[in-house]
Amino acid sequence: MAYVTRPSIVIPEFEIPTSAIVDDIISSMPQGPRFPSASVVNRWARNLRIDTRSFVTPLESVSKRGTVTERNGRAQPEMARMGTTAAHDAIKAAGLLRSDIDCVITSHSTTPATPGLDVHLVNELGLRPDTWRMPATQLGCVGGAHTLAWAARLVDRMPGMRVLVVLSEALSTVYRSDKNDPAGVIYRLLFGDGAGACVVSSDPHGACLDITGSWQYVVPDSMDSYSLQVEPEGMHFTSEKAAPDGASHLMGPLWTWLHRNDETWTPEVVVAHPGGPRILEDTLQGLRCAPELLEHSWESLRTRGNLGGVAVLDILTRTADAAPRHGSRTLLLGIGPGLTGAALQGRWHDPATTDETASAPLT
């Protein structure tokens, strides 16, 4: 059995209201019929249902044009700093020493710099030099669920292993004032920065979730659905026109997997990646669950934007604050580029309960 501790979340200090981003977009928008009007930009902003998000640097710095080297040079140290803080807090919250960590799994899309966040954490935190490392820089928004799935499988096969999972993103690097096509405008409005970390092990101490199964899926022929490209003036995130309905292509395979052993299984707790309103709406429809099960996902999107792979850890923390019933059937779901999915199936865990109660079968 693999248990996930309550994540530690780090959000940068520069909180940016959507109104400020709208003003910045409109003021930098070239004139002409090929470009969105101010009314269109305002409508897109309202439809995203995001009030604010936080960046690692002020908006004037984020929106400043420069080379990919300059932009990544500002973001990469902040991404590493946030990840280190979240990891330190997660180890402490789990009641562990840094020397107790056997494996560190990291995910970020901020920069492709090498060595990556994994090596940084071993050095900065003083983890054991023989700590296993599993770094990923290409998972994007699915990173949170995907890395937790890796960690759970490792723990299932090696029950004594303690796995530190760390996600950190400075997605403000994709904020490009020179990208004024619909995708460029929407992604300037969508993303936020942040980090999160937790420990996955066979120890229920401090856990909020126990994992009974994990799933990963790639939708065939979906390489271009969502993609992140490196260009001379920075990172550019783009998507196909039909990409927002991509979540619907994952729901059928997910539903089949969830019912592989029990045709009546339905989630009582849902931790769903808030890629945007359309993705959450399709997730709700695909899971056939009550709308209130996605309230923490909607609130994360409203107050922090799309945090990439960090988002499911943020939502897991919000869910823990709400204290669901111990043993509630729980689904954690991430969706990412091209079109990929990862999920955890399990039960909500109240750390105040005894180990015996935690192991009792559901009725």
Secondary structure as UniProt FT lines:
FT   STRAND          2..5
FT   STRAND          8..10
FT   STRAND          14..17
FT   HELIX           18..28
FT   TURN            33..34
FT   HELIX           38..48
FT   STRAND          52..55
FT   HELIX           59..62
FT   HELIX           68..93
FT   TURN            94..95
FT   HELIX           98..100
FT   STRAND          103..107
FT   HELIX           117..125
FT   TURN            129..130
FT   STRAND          132..136
FT   HELIX           140..142
FT   HELIX           143..157
FT   TURN            159..160
FT   STRAND          163..170
FT   HELIX           171..174
FT   TURN            177..178
FT   HELIX           182..190
FT   STRAND          193..201
FT   TURN            205..206
FT   STRAND          207..218
FT   TURN            220..221
FT   TURN            223..224
FT   STRAND          226..231
FT   TURN            232..233
FT   STRAND          234..239
FT   TURN            241..242
FT   HELIX           243..245
FT   HELIX           247..258
FT   TURN            263..264
FT   STRAND          269..272
FT   HELIX           277..287
FT   HELIX           291..294
FT   HELIX           295..304
FT   HELIX           308..310
FT   HELIX           311..322
FT   TURN            326..327
FT   STRAND          329..336
FT   TURN            337..339
FT   STRAND          340..348
FT   TURN            351..352
FT   HELIX           355..359
//
